[in-house]
């Protein structure tokens, strides 16, 4: 398995999290692209964060992409003496080929 620091960089999304949506920021060839993912519903929560079902509308209103994103509340976890890297490692162990086939189980988000 990769080191903890490489895991966090590999699966960390650069994003701005708001009440009703997340803006994911990607850099493609030095150009910043932003994707808006609407929070459809909260599908899980716990001490380390919240899991959102998110949806992005693709070209036109007919196509939609969905994913589940766990927002790890890093500062809250620090206050509770919970190591967020262990949570990230647990999420990585959860990712199996069977789960990876589901488009709704892609990446955790660390804030």
N, C-alpha and C positions, 0 to 999 in steps of 0.2 A: 504494500500500500504506500502511496505517496506520503511525504512528510506533512505535518500539520500545516505549516506555512504555505506549502504549495497547494494543499487542499483548499484552504481558505481563499487563495487567489483564484483558483480554478473555478470554484462554485459561488463566489461572491458576485452579486450583481451590483453594478453602479446604478443607483436608483434614488428617486425622490418619492417617499411614501406619504400619501395624503389620506384623508378620511375615506374617500370614495374611489380613489384610483392610485395607481403607481405609474410613474414615468421612468421607464428603463432607458438608460443612456448607454449607447454602444459607440465605440470609435472604430470607424471603418476607413482605413487609409487616411488617417489624421483628420477625418471629418466626423463630427459628432452627430449621431442619429438618435432621435428620441422616439420611443414607442410608448403609447398610452394603453395601459391595461386597466380595465374597470374591475373593481371589486364586486363580483356578482353576489357571493355570500360567504360568510365565515363557516368553514367546514371543520374546524378544530381549533383548540387552544389549550394552553397549559402554562406552567411556570416559565417556560423559556420563550414563549411567543404565541403567535396566532397563525393558523393556516387559512389562506384565502383561496377560493376558487376565483380565478381571474379570467377575463375574456378580452380579446383584442379583435376588433373588426378589421378584416382584410379588405382588399379591393372591392368596393361596393358594400352594400349592406347584407349581401347574401352569404358571404363566407365569414366564419368566425373561428378563431383559434382559442382553445382553452388550456389552462394550466393550473396546477396547484402550487402555491408558493408559501413557504413557511418564513415568516418575518421573525427573525431572532432579535429580541430586544436586548442588545448587548449591554447597555448601561444598567438596565434592571437586573440582568443576570449577574453583573459584577457586584451590585449592591447585595444580592442574595448569595454571593460567593459560589456561583455556578459558572463553570468553565464552558464558554460557548464553543470552544474547539471540540470538546467531547460531544456536544450536541451535533456539531457538523459531522464528526466522524460517525456518529450513529446514523445520521441521514445518509451518509455514503454507504454504509453497510446495508441499508434498506434498498439501495439502488441495485437491483438485479436485472438481468436481461428481461425477465418477465415483466418487471415493473417499468423498466425503461421504455417498453413498447407503448405504454400509456402516455399520450401527450400531456395528460394532466399531472404527471409526476416528474417534473423536470428539475428545478433548481431551488435551493433555499435562498433566502434573501437576508443579509445581515445588515442591520441598521445601527 
